[in-house]
């Protein structure tokens, strides 16, 4: 059994779309396989409308402890140098390259800070 969120990730659709089109809160792997093998019209249309510019789901992984979660990317997210959990201390983060300036973006996923190291 998989959750609706996992099904949305596998189908590469937003969770809201999965809910709107009747994907149940839990479903069998066999039901998901049938849905992928013979997609309904709304799923075919959704895939046809995708431009590929921005992924529907991304895997976020902490560069310190390795904690991973899937999240929907936001328009304001820059290209991060790395991502770390909010509760890690500064000294645990990867070292700042010489001459670089570090900018932190809190609120990435459910518990991350995105970090951008740029030439200073």
C-alpha positions, 0 to 999 in steps of 0.5 A, a space after each residue: 500500500 502507498 499513500 496518496 502523496 507517494 502516488 502523486 510523486 510516482 505519477 509526477 503530479 501535484 498532490 492537489 491534482 491527485 486529490 481532485 481526481 479521486 486518488 484514494 488516501 491509500 492505494 495498492 501497488 497494483 492499482 497504481 500500476 494499472 493507472 500508469 499503464 492505462 492513464 485516464 484522460 486528465 493524467 494524459 492531459 496533465 503530462 501533455 501540458 508539462 513544459 519540463 521547465 520546473 519539476 513537479 517533485 524534487 528530492 531534498 537531502 541534507 548534506 550533513 546528516 543525509 535526511 531526505 524528503 520529497 517536496 514541491 519546488 517553489 518559484 523563489 528557490 534559487 539553485 542551491 549549493 547545498 541543503 541542510 536541516 535547520 537544526 544543524 550548527 554552522 560549524 557542521 555545514 560544508 566549509 565556505 570556499 575562500 572569497 565566497 559569500 554565503 546566503 541562507 534561505 530558510 523554509 525549504 521543504 519541511 525542515 531545511 535551509 537552502 544555502 547558496 555560496 557565490 563568488 564574493 
